[in-house]
Amino acid sequence: MHSTKKRLRGTKGSLASLAKRRRQLSKSTRCKDSGTPPPELQPIVDTKLNFATSSALFESLISPHSVETFFNDYWEQKPLIVKAAVTPSRASDLFSFDDLRRLVWRTKGLSFGRHVNVCRYVDGKRESLNGDPGSGGKLTLEKLERLWREKRATFQVHQPQHFKDILWRILGHLETYFGCLVGSNIYITPADAQGLAPHYDDVEVFIIQLEGSKRWRLYANAHTPHPRITAESF
């Protein structure tokens, strides 16, 4: 089984500008293309998240833990693991590998570096599979399938809320709740493969396991408990 995860993290740009960009990208996907597209995506049925208010959304995200417990005992102190914060049978509706396939097909390719990065981590070394950064290359459906099958590559999708309303709604609520900018990334990795080296980030990160299974290793950061910059790979 492959693994998909979503990371919510601070980013530049306002929610309004993201909404505008999302509308522009939606228009650009209304195009014809040769070949057979991936299967149509199904609508969200039940994610177990409460979208009534920003507070309700965050409370449902960390449930059954209370907000008071989260901020008193975990926030900027230690990791919190929440099982089934999103209903497992519907988690992939937030974003799936089929979403990526469909997105690549409809847009006639995602731009490397701007919309997607492709990489892998083998024998202690990270390798970028984007190709020449100055070539203006794009990830096509053919490249996606080949990199997935032959290179066992990880696909990092930047700001996927531009393409899916459900993610835009989640981030909008979190921006309102925390009073700061929030962004997201999607990481899709084949089974028995790794995309990134061990590292730490300079932001608070919420991770949702969407598909497949994954072994996570978390380490205490004794030297830099509250980092101001993202660490280089260890």
Steps between C-alpha positions, in 0.01 A plus 500: 500500500619850430481781749349845471527770765396859522699766685351827610758771550555875484529656156502836329197657335152582620194278498340732246793466262491123539130499415566713191782272391282193559229643272756576230641148517151351493433685174829378353403136562195519273685370198489209264782251486573183313490164669280362771489699826522338843165414662281790610544593863218433744355778719578529869255293705621511860843600630399524869609865498256766620491801266234694694754751639877539514504391864285197421733400216808511721326319786395220265855480363652426843205309649474323746759732656376834629630835381624575852697174517646559155636847575603430859672165447598470133520825302870577434591235761454148365322310222134406530375191320127494426358177360229535236468879517368452149277201426743246346257387227461861379844646577620459143220733388715788629764407244602172340736363237204497260457872574857559389454296184181684414657838572803429282279382214261795514771766523716333232784485751597661831803729497804364683605719790180703494221246539690178566838365601612144433775341706620189679729416792726200439808384690511814712480741206213713371462510123288753312318355199362830369754516220664825390337777712552749218333289235145591601413132508169357612385182667284326240292190559756289315785638714297452818436131432859438394656678799263319734568158350868517406648752746262440794483877531322719754270770362471821702200708390526867600191679634244240382220720639526683166344193341263354764233700682496271805865583574439870443215489752715324761785749462260794509359383833849441642614848392202649679559289811874563535501853356786430260564373149473124445609296201519133408705244313415149385760222506431180305756220532502140365513204736842424652644832384603829661492851358659723763787474745444547876463873569313757707287794389477860618118487519236302687388209283175304498530171310205293379564149369264471202578172328701184557719444803823655621750460783577834662812570702488807727808631679541755776677815383722564801731750326237724337164465679343796316683528166475818294618339178432161341786258555705360219465124461680300765 
